[in-house]
């Protein structure tokens, strides 16, 4: 029997449609040289873990030269490796080893901005107002009698004005940290440079790209620039209140031309290079990025932000499958990444909890039950892995790691903390280096400590502590991925009619039914052979709360 959608062989151009892709945050994965910062040789040495886990690909967050003002998303050179993380030769060796193990490699592309240390930005500063070098960025004179006020009221996602003034009096735009000046995508030179970058990594064997802030590149730069007024500052909320495509810098229609252009580059390779958009935009708009002549996929953050509630989950799943299908894309599920509270903690925060306030309380207000969180996280993962489409895992979730909510503020590195004047704690709690061994320096992360302190509780989560241990989260992921690979067929599901409230119940293929109990009470276990359960079952009759089963 041929199973095209599930054929993950290296030459299948559709390998990505139902792939499981593991996000590596390079600084926090494994440290080979003992400087406390993860590196490429560390990743290469640990690729066996990913092969054994059974994922199809790894996606690397930025490893490019960077002063790490935003964890590497401030890129000083898009076509090189940060010397602290290795060399281009180390990169090639990593790709070769990944391919040898049957793993594809996806790299992060950060096209919305550069680091202020990028040669272009340094040149722009030196060249002064009106120069061609400034045209690659968004420089403007300020308002006010002496230009002392920012050109517009645009806000940085990380807090405060999105404009920074330079010594000669002009201002430059930075939608993120001030060390991340936004590029001007109206500039043909910028466009050409990114084509070169796409080819540079594709020629080195990279299989795909994750596109950072994909909804931000095209800006309305017609002078005079428009104020936001009461449109709201940032993010999806702002977009819900404006006519689609009319916000001055998010999700403008013109951005799609850029991706159609990139698709032409991707398609010169065999198999074509793939891409996934990081676009925090409303559902219907997100699908546009995933069209086959654009990026092909867009992260489905709707699933990520949904509570553990059957009715809400069903609405989100149905909607996402429909929009992905209409776009000719496959759905793209995600529960955790380097920007959000880990799902082993998030899913048991009471509905309506202000996550930032919870982080500021060190995870104490409200206190959450770690076991209940893990139980629910395992269930949510098993549900996700049964859905049609591809799934993105974030390093450490296969260990059941919780958010490290009690990092002392003096160790915080996320620019959000400083830029909001210590109002928002930021994303460091999900970026703490991984535990590989239950003992030893930095739990096997490296010999020289870890750039963010690991809690003692990490010992029990270590890869070595869980490997081969029946019922461990790591073994659950391994079994789930092995089974999934065997069972995958088309990209559809059939909901079972008339189920109890609080239950999700669907069949993927005749031999693969998934039932999730999101209610607070036990429900009857469906008939058939239990292939896998997210938590131990008390017998053959009952499916306990917060548990998902796959049955044949
Ligand atoms: C994306 C990244 C995030 C980064 C931001 C700016 O949202 O995921 O980590 O801070 O872009 O590049």
Boltz pocket constraint, residues with backbone or C-beta under 6 A from the ligand:
constraints:
  - pocket:
      binder: B
      contacts: [[A, 70], [A, 73], [A, 74], [A, 110], [A, 176], [A, 212], [A, 213], [A, 278], [A, 338], [A, 339]]
      max_distance: 6.0
